[in-house]
C-alpha cells in the first residue's frame, strides 16, 4: 500500500464530477488499498478518490473510533443514495482536503446507500449517526461538492483564504527544503 498525497482546497479537481468505475480490476483494488492506508494515516474516517487526484466514483470510510473495536473499512464504488430520512442531524464536519477547519453541517440523520463492492456485487446498507454523515460527505466529493459549500459565503471565503495561505506556506517550505 502506498500513501497518496491528499489534495488541499482550493484545487480544481476537488470541484469536478467524477466518472463511474467501469470495471473492478487490480488498479481499482490498489487505489482502494492506498486510499484506506492514506485515510488511516491522516487520520480520518473517510476519503474520496478525487481527494487523491483520481476522478472516479469511489470512496472509502471507517467510522469506528473506539480503539478496542475492530476496524470496519468500507469501499464503495459508484455509490448512490437511495433514501434519506426526513429527520436531520447536525454534525461538526471536517475534511482531509480542508485541514484543521470544522463547521456544523445539517444533513439527513439516516441514509440508505447502494454501491458496487470490490467483490463485483451490488451492496445496499442503511447508515445512521457518524456513518450516515460520513457517507453523505464522501458521496458529495464525487459530485464536486465540499462541506464548506453548505456554509454561508463569508465563512466559506474565510476558510478558502486559510487554505490558500496553508498551500503557500507548504510550497515555500518544500522549496526551502529543496535548496538545502
C-alpha positions, -999 to +999 in steps of 0.1 A: +000+000+000+012+035-009+003+066+010-010+091-015-008+129-012-042+145-003-052+175-024-059+207-005-087+231-013-088+251-035-078+226-062-100+224-093-100+186-092-120+188-059-148+206-077-152+181-106-179+155-111-163+120-111-167+093-137-181+059-128-159+029-121-164+007-152-146-025-140-134-038-107-098-046-116-064-047-099-059-009-105-091-001-086-083-026-058-048-010-054-064+025-054-088+014-026-060-001-006-039+030-010-069+052+000-076+032+031-039+034+042-039+072+034-072+077+053-060+058+084-026+076+083-041+111+080-061+102+103-096+104+090-129+085+088-134+089+051-116+097+019-129+101-017-109+093-049-109+130-061-091+139-028-061+119-041-064+133-076-084+104-091-117+115-107-135+081-102-167+075-082-151+057-053-147+064-016-136+046+015-147+051+051-143+036+085-162+054+113-150+031+141-133+054+166-131+031+196-095+016+197-109-016+214-133-022+184-120-038+153-118-015+122-147-017+097-133-004+064-157+000+036-150+006-001-178+020-022-177+021-060-203+041-079-223+048-047-257+063-048-281+075-021-314+055-024-332+070+006-327+097+032-347+103+064-367+134+069-351+138+104-319+157+103-287+157+123-262+185+129-226+173+129-193+193+131-176+182+099-141+185+088-123+173+057-088+160+050-087+184+020-095+213+043-072+205+073-080+219+108-112+236+097-146+225+111-181+237+108-216+224+117-234+209+087-270+197+087-277+165+068-303+137+069-299+117+101-302+084+082-293+074+047-295+043+026-267+037+000-263+013-028-228+006-043-207-018-062-182-036-039-147-048-047-163-083-049-182-071-080-215-074-062-241-047-055-245-039-018-271-018+000-270-007+036-287+019+058-264+042+079-271+065+108-251+088+131-215+094+121-216+067+094-245+085+077-228+119+079-195+104+065-212+085+037-230+117+026-199+138+029-178+115+008-205+110-017-207+148-021-170+147-031-178+125-061-201+153-073-175+181-067-192+193-035-173+201-003-187+205+032-179+242+031-204+245+002-231+241+029-218+272+047-226+309+042-204+328+017-184+347+044-174+316+063-167+297+031-144+326+019-126+327+052-118+290+051-108+292+015-083+320+023-069+300+051-063+271+028-047+293+001-023+306+028-016+270+040-008+259+004+016+289+000+033+281+033+037+244+023+051+253-011+075+277+005+087+251+030+091+225+002+111+250-018+133+258+012+138+220+018+149+215-018+175+243-015+191+226+015 
